[in-house]
Amino acid sequence: MAGGLLLGGALAALLTTALPAQGPSDAFDDPPPDKIIIKVATVNGSGCPAGTTAVAVSEDNTAFTVTYSDYLAQAGGGSDPTAFRKNCQLNLVVHVPQGFTYAIADADYRGFAALQPGASATQRASYYFQGSSQTAFKSHPFSGPLNDNWQATDSTEWAQLVWAPCGVQRNFNINTEIRVNAGTTSANKVSFMTMDSTDGDISTIYHMAWKECPES
């Protein structure tokens, strides 16, 4: 997977930089006209074995999608004791058109969960730049009984967005995980959670905000 994906599109960010004030409408109505190049530097984690993760981006540079085909955690029954938690860290190289910077505005996560009565699950994620401190995880709990598709959204207020530094190349990290707890479920029953759709089609969509950098 390393170095194997070159894609036109957009990504996310997490370092503070001095920028002119703009409103949310500026971010989504006027993305950069040139394509951004996203290259997957490394993919690591029990939830994303080699060849099971891909990145695609929207034509208008306002969103990108990460797709997983083998991201599943389970507990109970004859499950492996280590299978209750799965994680994935994507390290992405982002080449941004000159004069622009970006931040994550929203992240939508989707998957399927089959949780027995008394079982529970958690999906969580964090985002940070290489060389910076990892941010706190944003978590979303789920409780059984549940046998359905699930969706969770991480949203950030405009005033709280943290922008990529202008004129500096930083690899961007997305760290996600899912956990399943069998809880009070009967010992012979399995509960599981995936971060993908039943047809392996989509998993996570990140919506981008954009700003122009100050002229040097």
C-alpha positions in Angstrom: 0.0 0.0 0.0 2.8 2.4 0.8 3.4 4.8 -2.0 0.7 3.0 -4.0 -2.1 5.6 -4.1 -1.9 8.9 -5.9 -5.2 10.7 -5.9 -6.6 14.1 -6.8 -8.5 15.6 -4.0 -8.5 16.9 -0.5 -7.4 16.0 3.0 -7.5 17.3 6.6 -5.3 19.2 9.1 -4.3 20.0 12.6 -1.7 22.7 13.3 -2.4 26.3 14.2 -1.3 29.0 11.8 -2.1 32.8 11.5 -4.7 33.2 8.8 -7.2 35.9 7.8 -10.7 35.5 9.2 -13.2 33.8 6.9 -16.6 32.4 7.4 -17.8 28.8 6.9 -19.4 29.7 3.5 -15.9 30.6 2.2 -14.7 27.2 3.1 -17.1 25.1 1.2 -18.2 27.4 -1.6 -14.7 28.2 -2.9 -12.3 25.3 -2.7 -9.0 25.5 -4.5 -9.4 25.1 -8.3 -6.4 22.9 -8.7 -6.3 19.2 -7.7 -4.6 18.1 -4.5 -2.4 15.0 -4.6 -2.8 12.5 -1.8 -0.3 9.7 -1.4 -0.6 7.0 1.2 2.8 6.8 2.9 2.0 4.0 5.3 -1.0 2.0 6.6 -0.7 0.2 9.9 -3.1 -1.6 12.2 -5.0 -4.7 12.8 -8.1 -3.2 11.1 -6.4 -2.5 7.8 -4.2 -5.3 6.6 -2.2 -4.7 3.5 -4.4 -4.2 0.4 -7.6 -3.7 2.3 -7.7 0.2 2.5 -8.2 2.8 -0.2 -8.6 6.6 -0.5 -10.8 8.4 -3.0 -11.6 12.1 -3.3 -14.4 14.3 -4.5 -14.1 16.2 -7.8 -14.7 19.5 -6.0 -12.0 19.1 -3.4 -14.4 19.3 -0.4 -14.3 15.7 0.8 -12.5 12.4 0.6 -13.4 8.8 1.5 -11.4 6.1 3.1 -12.7 2.6 2.4 -11.9 -0.5 4.5 -12.7 -4.1 3.5 -11.5 -6.0 6.5 -12.1 -3.7 9.5 -14.0 -5.9 12.1 -13.9 -6.3 15.9 -15.8 -9.0 17.8 -16.2 -10.5 21.2 -18.0 -13.5 22.8 -18.4 -17.0 21.7 -15.2 -18.5 20.3 -13.7 -15.1 19.3 -10.0 -14.7 19.6 -9.2 -12.8 22.8 -7.4 -10.0 20.8 -10.3 -9.6 18.3 -12.3 -7.2 20.6 -10.3 -4.2 19.4 -9.1 -3.3 15.9 -7.4 -0.1 14.8 -5.9 1.6 11.7 -3.5 4.5 11.3 -3.2 6.1 7.9 -0.2 8.3 7.3 -0.9 10.5 4.2 1.3 12.9 2.2 -0.8 15.8 1.0 0.3 18.2 -1.7 -1.8 21.4 -1.5 -2.2 24.0 -4.3 0.0 27.0 -3.6 -1.8 29.7 -1.5 -4.3 27.4 0.2 -4.6 25.6 3.6 -7.3 23.2 4.9 -8.9 21.7 8.0 -11.3 18.8 8.9 -14.8 20.2 9.3 -16.7 16.9 9.7 -15.9 13.2 9.6 -18.7 10.7 8.9 -18.1 7.1 9.9 -20.3 4.2 8.8 -20.4 0.4 9.3 -22.5 -2.5 10.6 -23.0 -3.7 14.1 -24.5 -6.9 15.5 -24.5 -6.5 19.3 -26.2 -9.0 21.6 -28.3 -7.8 24.5 -25.9 -6.7 27.2 -23.0 -6.1 24.7 -21.6 -2.7 23.7 -19.2 -1.2 21.2 -17.2 2.0 20.7 -15.9 3.8 17.6 -13.4 6.6 18.0 -10.9 8.6 16.0 -8.2 11.3 16.2 -6.4 13.4 13.6 -2.9 15.0 13.8 0.1 16.0 11.8 3.4 14.2 11.9 5.6 15.9 14.6 2.7 17.3 16.6 0.9 16.0 19.6 -1.9 13.5 19.0 -5.3 15.0 19.7 -7.8 13.4 22.1 -10.0 10.7 20.6 -13.6 11.6 19.8 -15.7 8.6 20.8 -19.1 7.2 19.9 -20.7 4.4 22.0 -23.2 1.8 20.9 -25.3 -0.6 23.0 -27.0 -3.9 22.3 -29.3 -5.2 21.3 -28.4 -3.8 17.8 -28.4 -5.4 14.4 -28.2 -2.6 11.9 -26.0 -0.2 10.0 -24.5 2.5 12.2 -23.2 6.0 11.5 -21.3 8.5 13.7 -20.1 12.1 12.9 -17.3 14.1 14.4 -18.1 17.8 13.9 -15.9 20.9 14.6 -17.2 24.4 15.0 -15.7 26.9 12.6 -13.9 28.9 15.3 -12.3 25.7 16.6 -10.9 24.4 13.4 -7.2 23.9 13.4 -5.5 24.7 10.1 -2.6 23.2 8.3 0.4 25.6 8.3 0.9 27.5 5.0 4.0 26.6 3.0 5.0 23.6 5.1 4.8 19.9 4.1 3.4 17.7 6.9 2.2 14.2 6.7 -1.3 13.8 8.1 -2.4 11.0 10.4 -5.8 9.5 10.8 -6.0 7.1 13.7 -9.3 5.1 14.2 -10.4 2.2 16.2 -13.4 0.1 17.1 -14.0 -2.0 20.3 -16.6 -4.6 21.2 -17.4 -5.6 24.8 -19.4 -8.8 25.2 -20.7 -7.5 28.6 -23.4 -9.6 30.1 -24.0 -11.5 26.8 -24.3 -15.3 27.0 -20.8 -16.8 26.7 -21.6 -18.7 23.5 -22.9 -15.7 21.5 -20.8 -13.4 19.4 -21.1 -9.6 19.0 -19.3 -7.7 16.3 -18.8 -4.3 14.7 -17.4 -3.4 11.3 -16.2 -0.1 9.8 -17.4 -0.8 6.3 -20.7 -1.4 4.5 -22.1 -4.9 3.9 -20.9 -4.7 0.3 -17.5 -3.4 1.2 -18.3 -0.1 -0.5 -17.7 2.8 1.9 -16.6 3.5 5.3 -15.5 7.0 6.2 -16.1 10.4 4.6 -14.1 13.5 5.6 -15.5 16.9 4.7 -12.9 19.6 4.2 -12.8 23.3 5.0 -10.5 25.6 2.9 -8.8 29.0 3.3 -6.5 31.1 1.3 -3.1 31.6 2.9 -1.9 35.2 3.5 0.3 36.6 0.7 4.0 36.5 1.6 
